[in-house]
């Protein structure tokens, strides 16, 4: 189904086009939402129209509410089977009770979607792969950002983990990374996976969405992005890294005269986060990791404007939502019980 197919199917259940569009996005991007997100999505003030819409969802048993700190708002979980059937996903994981540790992450993800309403989102791996094959047919799924799930005959690739993919009116791709962690090496591992892909695209944008608590570190994201993708390693450095990485993997005995060389490289590796990530990629990809680390393509794209990277600040703090966490590490029991009514 296309996004418009999904919206029409949900609207047929008794919603306006605006309401249906919002609900489809909620279901596809986390299953959770806040009233202020609906107001922002539709360009409305927070008032009667917003509260009436959520009251309707609760009354119909299509969503349940969880109160936040000092009653400063509610988190709504959209879980009704009929709604998910309408978008072709009757068994979608977002219908299930939500682990408390995921609540804020999912709401942040949805705010990332809210910040880019101009984009048409590619939802499934098949949609993303079809789009990439159309503009960069030489890229195989193994060369795209991915994680491998399963082993043997059951092994499959999940593409673009942790990053949303959308296209603008000109069909240029935008990759949206919602920063959930303040650990900068987590950012580095995400960014490093995009070297091969971005270098093969004619135009692209990469955006990182930061919660207010991490706003002070936004500038550092640009530094890490450029270190990983736009500062090619010189041939002499690559040659030294080839030797050192081979020694780490036990590629032949190390002569006594090479011990000092190895220890010097080991110190450099431990002190340079970029090289640590490069080693992890080399273990998985072999020589291809060095080819990407030495490419000038993304440097050229950032210079001529065919590639763009920027940071976006998400609108509000999420700290007042912390009390949804309880000892069971899920939303409160009432939410689970109400969720089952839609089964």
MOQUINOR-V614356 format. One record per pair of residues at least 12 apart in sequence whose ideal C-beta (glycine too) atoms are under 7 Angstrom apart, sorted by the first residue. I is the first residue (numbers start at 1). J is the second residue. Records with the same first field share a line. If there is no record, write none. Layout:
I->J  J
This chain:
1->87  88
3->24  120  121
6->24  87
7->20  21  24
9->86  87
10->23  24  83  86  87
13->82  83  86
18->42
19->53
22->38  41  42
23->78  83
24->87
25->113
26->78  110
27->78  83  84  87  92  94
28->123
29->109  110  113
30->94  106  107  109  110
31->77  78  79  94  95  98  106
32->75  76  77  98  103  106  107
33->76  78  110
34->73  75  107
35->50  51  54
37->110  111  114
38->50  53
40->114
41->114
54->76
57->76  78
61->80  341  342
62->78  80  83  342
63->76  77  78  79
64->77  334  335  338  339
66->324  331  332  335
68->320  321  323  324
69->320  322  323
72->320
75->103  321  324
77->98  331  335  339
79->95  339  342
80->342
81->95  342  343
97->330  331  335  336  339
98->330  331
99->329  330
100->324  325  326  329  330  331
101->329
103->321  324  331
104->318  321
105->180
107->318  321
108->178  180  211  314  318
109->178
111->314  315
112->164  176  178  209
113->164
115->209  312
116->166  174  176
118->168
119->166  167  168  174
120->166  167
121->164  166
122->165  166  167
125->158  159
128->159  160  165
129->141  159
131->167
132->144
135->201  202
136->200  201
138->200
139->197  200
141->157  159
143->196
144->159  197
145->159  160  161  163  193  194  197
146->158  159  161
147->161
162->177  190
163->175  176  177  190
164->176
172->203  204
173->201  204
174->205  207
175->194  206
176->207  209
177->190  208
178->209
179->208  209  210  214
182->214  217
184->220  224
185->273
187->221  224
188->224  228  273  277
189->277
191->224  225  228  229
192->228  277  281
194->206  229
195->229  292  295  298
196->292
198->229  298  307
199->295  297  298
202->306
203->306
204->307
205->308
206->309
207->310  312
208->221  311
209->312  314
210->311  313  314
211->314  318
212->313  314  316  317
213->317
215->313
218->311
221->311
222->309
225->309
227->274
228->274
229->298
230->298  299  302
232->293  294  295  296  299
233->293  294
238->290  294
240->265
242->290
244->262  265
245->279  282
247->262
278->293
